[in-house]
Every structure is written in structure tokens, then in C-alpha cells.
Amino acid sequence: MKVVVRVKLLPSPVQARVLEATLHTCNRAANHASQVAQNSGARHKYALQQKVYHQLKATFGLSAQPAVRVIAKVANAYTTRNANLEAGNLGRKGSPKRKRVETTPITFHPHAAQPFDDRCVSWQMDARTVSIWTVQGRLKNLGFTSSPDQLKMLAEHRQGESDLIRQNGDWFLSATCEVPEQPLNEEPEGFIGVDLGIVELATTSTGQQHAGRLLNRYRRRQMRLRAKLQKKGTKSAKRVLKRQRRRESRHARDVNHRISKHIVEQAERTGHGIALEDLRGIRGRVRQAKRQRSTLHSWSFAQLRDFITYKARRAGVPLVVVEAAYTSQTCSECDHTSRRNRPTRAKFVCRGCGVVLHADVNASRNIAHRGEAVWIAGRPSTGPAPSGQEWCWTREVGPTHQVGTYLQAHGSSHG
């Protein structure tokens, strides 16, 4: 599986100016190539390369391989835009918005990331330096730093392109690593259900809760700070706003990484799989009071789910996604379902059997039960077919999805 590792570059002031000139030149060349692609209709890499390759080398001073990478960046941008147009993400056919997008060439801002391959960037892992192509020649002995785990991953698994990025005055290289996945555990001992929430960010069926109290408090403090700075409106306030812009997202990302790592390590250690609830479209389905809307829309459950998914794949832990409907109203002991089972947000009291549980723990156990049912349904049947009926139902379950197939003894059909 592909994992992107970002390392921070440590350029001197002179090296930083050279890197900035390189990014500006590459993006000016990309804007020229984009204009040609829009006017001529040559949106694919090789067609566009025939039209602008020599122009980029002569006009902008790019070497052969950087010119090819600039052309590939432009072609990929148009491919992405066409995919969004076909999906209807940029307006309906005939709408003014869609016409405006279709008739406007894609532009790249001066600090847009620039991809380089191994001909343009070479890594010296022992010295922790890189050598990178620039418009002023090869820039050597450019230091970088990262965490020990990421450095180890770079040394063992780096493959493919590296993107040069400038962000908030700092310089980074994002390198692609092809990390081998562990063999999938085909016979898990059971499943750990994970209930995602706002008050409790994640609650597992084993009873462990990852509280969101500190993160929510941090977000409210950041919100008050932003409102205060925006109201002040001075130059210094705007500088602080710019510095604070990504701090909250980095903090939430770190919290989600730690939670997902803990959940996957527990599943791997105990030989269990992981069951997650399908929360797609939750923001459109849930009604919230005005004071609660910002909390709901800042809830990064999709990011946490993605982190759990890719960490589980790397560890060989089976992962299934189950329907989330009524998991919070159904008793995990007797399956009695009622809205009255939830007298408060945190308390679950079954009106059928009388069991009392924390509401999130009860929901996570329901998710675990559904995960086991989905996984068992995916195992091939080893028993005889029902009497008088020469057919069987099997369901092939991948790590994150399930597909049904209907088989007959005489011929086959799909349902």
C-alpha cells in the first residue's frame, strides 16, 4: 500500500531563495502549458508534451525531466477536473457554473507543489540530505529532518515521486513509500466494534473510551481566539490568524492518529477484527441546534475512519463497515429496539431486559455483533445444501466491503 511521508527541509536563506525561484518558474511553466491545453484540447500527457515540451525548455529554462513532470502535473489536473465534471461536482450540464469551469484554463499559484522523480531528487539517508534539481543547477547537501519511524520507512520503502512543497514559510518534501501489507487474518477471534462520536470520539466494545473533552475544549478556545482577532482587524492580528490557520487541524489530526493506532494495536494483539459504522451523509441527516452546528461540522470522523482503515490494512487486521441505523437504540443483550431505551445521552436502559450500560458502549457492542454477522456471512459454506435445493449462498467479504453472489449447482446466475 502507498503511504506518503513528509519530511521538513532545512535550507539556508540562500537555498530557500533558490527553491522559491524553482517553484515559481515551474508553476509559470505549468500555467503556460495549461493555457495551451485549454486552447488546443490536448489534455493528455503525450499530446500536450508534443505541443509544449520544447517551449518549456527554451522559454522557462527547464531541463528535460522537470519539463516532463510539469506537463504531467497539468495533464493530471485536467483529468481530475474532467472526473469532477462527469460526476456533477462542478454543476449540472448547461449551468453557468459548469460552462465557466469548462471554458477557463486551470491555473497554478506560484507556491503550488511540484512533483519530482528520482532523476531530479536523490536522497542521502545516512547524511540526512537531499540533492535536488533547481533552475540554478543542482542544489546539494540540503538537510532534512523527520521522526525516526518516518526515516526508517523512507530508507526501506521509498518509491516513486517526491513533491516539493512550501507551506507557511517552511519547505517540505512529500515522498511516496510502497509499504508491504501484512497477510490478512482470515480467522479473527471476534470483532471490536467502534462507535464514533463527538463527546466520546471513539468507544470500543471492550469498554475503552477515547474522550473528546480536551479536543472540543481546544476547538472552542480556538474559535473564541479567531473571533477576537477577526474583530480586531489589525495587521498583527491578521498575522496571528495566518499562523493559527492550520494549528487546529494539526492538533485534531494528531489526536486521531493516536486513537486509531491504539484501536488497531489492540485488535492486532488480540487477534480480532474491527467493525466501523457507516456514517456517510451524517451531517445531512442529523438535526442540531444552532449552537451545536459548529461542533458537528468540525467533527473529523471521516479522518479517524480513514486512519483506522489504512493502519488496519498495514497490520493485516480485517475491517468491515456496517449499517449504523438503530445501533444506539437497540439493546446489545436482547435486541430490543426502542427510543425509550435512551433516557439520556450517556445512559442506556433496556425496557425489555433491564440491562443498564453506557450508551456508547452498548452501541459499539451492536456494531461488533453486526461486524461478526457480516464476516461470517462472507465465509464459504462447508455444510451440505438444504434438502431438495441444490444451491448455496456465499458472500465474498474484503477488508472493507462485501459482495453477494448466488451460485447454483447446474449453471450459475448472479443476484
SULGIUR-V87062 format. One record per residue. N is the residue number from 1. OMEGA is omega in radians with two decimals (NA if undefined). Layout:
((N:OMEGA) (N:OMEGA))
//
This chain:
((1:-3.10) (2:3.07) (3:3.14) (4:3.12) (5:3.13) (6:3.07) (7:3.14) (8:3.10) (9:-3.12) (10:-3.09) (11:2.95) (12:3.10) (13:3.12) (14:3.13) (15:3.13) (16:3.11) (17:3.11) (18:3.10) (19:3.13) (20:3.09) (21:3.13) (22:3.11) (23:-3.13) (24:-3.11) (25:-3.14) (26:-3.11) (27:2.99) (28:3.07) (29:3.12) (30:3.10) (31:3.08) (32:3.13) (33:3.12) (34:3.10) (35:3.10) (36:3.14) (37:3.14) (38:-3.07) (39:-3.05) (40:-3.08) (41:3.11) (42:-3.05) (43:-3.12) (44:-2.97) (45:-3.02) (46:3.07) (47:3.13) (48:-3.13) (49:3.12) (50:-3.07) (51:-2.95) (52:-3.03) (53:-3.10) (54:3.09) (55:-3.13) (56:3.14) (57:-3.06) (58:-3.03) (59:-3.02) (60:3.07) (61:3.14) (62:2.99) (63:-3.00) (64:-3.05) (65:3.03) (66:3.09) (67:3.10) (68:-3.14) (69:3.07) (70:3.14) (71:3.12) (72:3.11) (73:3.13) (74:3.14) (75:3.11) (76:3.11) (77:3.11) (78:3.07) (79:3.11) (80:3.13) (81:3.12) (82:3.10) (83:3.11) (84:3.09) (85:-3.14) (86:3.13) (87:-3.13) (88:-3.11) (89:-3.11) (90:3.09) (91:3.10) (92:3.10) (93:-3.14) (94:-3.13) (95:3.12) (96:-3.14) (97:-3.12) (98:3.12) (99:3.14) (100:3.13) (101:-3.08) (102:-3.07) (103:-3.10) (104:3.10) (105:3.08) (106:3.12) (107:-3.14) (108:-3.14) (109:-2.99) (110:-3.10) (111:3.10) (112:-3.10) (113:3.13) (114:3.12) (115:3.05) (116:3.07) (117:-3.04) (118:3.05) (119:-3.11) (120:-3.11) (121:3.02) (122:-3.05) (123:3.00) (124:-2.99) (125:-3.13) (126:-3.13) (127:-3.08) (128:3.07) (129:3.05) (130:3.01) (131:-2.99) (132:3.08) (133:3.04) (134:3.13) (135:3.11) (136:3.13) (137:-3.09) (138:3.11) (139:-3.04) (140:3.08) (141:3.07) (142:-3.04) (143:3.07) (144:3.13) (145:3.10) (146:3.12) (147:3.14) (148:3.14) (149:-3.14) (150:3.08) (151:3.10) (152:3.12) (153:3.10) (154:-3.08) (155:-3.02) (156:-2.92) (157:-3.08) (158:3.09) (159:3.00) (160:-2.99) (161:2.99) (162:-3.09) (163:3.04) (164:-3.02) (165:2.98) (166:-3.07) (167:3.11) (168:3.10) (169:3.12) (170:-3.12) (171:-3.09) (172:2.91) (173:3.07) (174:-3.07) (175:3.11) (176:3.10) (177:3.09) (178:-3.05) (179:3.13) (180:3.10) (181:3.03) (182:3.09) (183:-3.11) (184:3.06) (185:-3.06) (186:-3.10) (187:-3.13) (188:3.12) (189:-3.10) (190:-3.13) (191:3.01) (192:3.09) (193:-3.12) (194:3.08) (195:-3.13) (196:-3.11) (197:-3.11) (198:3.11) (199:3.00) (200:-3.04) (201:3.11) (202:3.07) (203:-3.11) (204:-3.14) (205:3.05) (206:3.08) (207:3.14) (208:-3.11) (209:3.08) (210:-2.99) (211:3.07) (212:-3.07) (213:-3.09) (214:3.13) (215:3.13) (216:3.09) (217:3.11) (218:-3.14) (219:3.12) (220:3.11) (221:3.09) (222:3.13) (223:3.10) (224:3.12) (225:3.12) (226:3.14) (227:-3.14) (228:-3.13) (229:3.12) (230:3.11) (231:-3.14) (232:2.97) (233:3.13) (234:3.13) (235:3.13) (236:3.10) (237:3.13) (238:3.09) (239:3.11) (240:3.09) (241:3.14) (242:3.14) (243:-3.10) (244:-2.91) (245:-3.05) (246:-3.06) (247:-3.12) (248:-3.13) (249:3.10) (250:3.13) (251:3.13) (252:3.13) (253:3.12) (254:3.11) (255:-3.14) (256:3.09) (257:-3.11) (258:3.12) (259:-3.10) (260:3.12) (261:-3.12) (262:-3.11) (263:-3.11) (264:3.11) (265:3.11) (266:3.13) (267:-3.14) (268:-3.10) (269:-3.08) (270:3.13) (271:-3.13) (272:2.93) (273:-3.14) (274:3.08) (275:3.11) (276:3.09) (277:3.14) (278:-3.09) (279:3.12) (280:3.14) (281:-3.06) (282:-3.11) (283:3.11) (284:-3.09) (285:-3.01) (286:3.04) (287:-3.12) (288:3.01) (289:-3.06) (290:-3.11) (291:-3.11) (292:-3.03) (293:-3.13) (294:3.11) (295:3.14) (296:-3.04) (297:3.03) (298:-3.14) (299:-3.03) (300:-3.11) (301:-3.13) (302:3.11) (303:3.12) (304:3.11) (305:3.12) (306:3.13) (307:3.11) (308:-3.10) (309:-3.05) (310:3.08) (311:3.10) (312:3.10) (313:3.14) (314:-3.08) (315:-3.11) (316:-3.13) (317:3.12) (318:-3.10) (319:3.08) (320:3.09) (321:-3.04) (322:3.10) (323:-3.06) (324:-3.02) (325:3.01) (326:3.10) (327:-3.12) (328:-3.12) (329:-3.08) (330:3.11) (331:-3.14) (332:3.14) (333:-3.05) (334:3.11) (335:3.07) (336:-3.08) (337:3.12) (338:3.07) (339:-3.12) (340:3.09) (341:-3.13) (342:3.12) (343:3.07) (344:-3.11) (345:-3.01) (346:-3.01) (347:3.06) (348:3.10) (349:-3.09) (350:3.09) (351:3.13) (352:-3.07) (353:3.07) (354:-3.13) (355:3.14) (356:-3.12) (357:2.91) (358:-3.01) (359:-3.12) (360:3.08) (361:3.10) (362:3.14) (363:-3.13) (364:3.08) (365:3.05) (366:3.11) (367:3.10) (368:3.13) (369:3.13) (370:3.09) (371:3.09) (372:-3.14) (373:3.13) (374:-3.11) (375:3.14) (376:3.11) (377:-3.14) (378:3.12) (379:3.12) (380:-3.13) (381:3.12) (382:-3.13) (383:3.12) (384:3.09) (385:3.10) (386:-3.09) (387:3.09) (388:-3.13) (389:-3.09) (390:3.08) (391:3.03) (392:-3.14) (393:3.07) (394:3.09) (395:-3.13) (396:-3.07) (397:3.03) (398:-3.13) (399:-3.07) (400:-3.11) (401:3.10) (402:-3.11) (403:-3.11) (404:3.11) (405:-3.13) (406:-3.08) (407:3.06) (408:3.14) (409:-3.12) (410:-3.06) (411:-3.14) (412:3.04) (413:-3.08) (414:3.12) (415:NA))
//
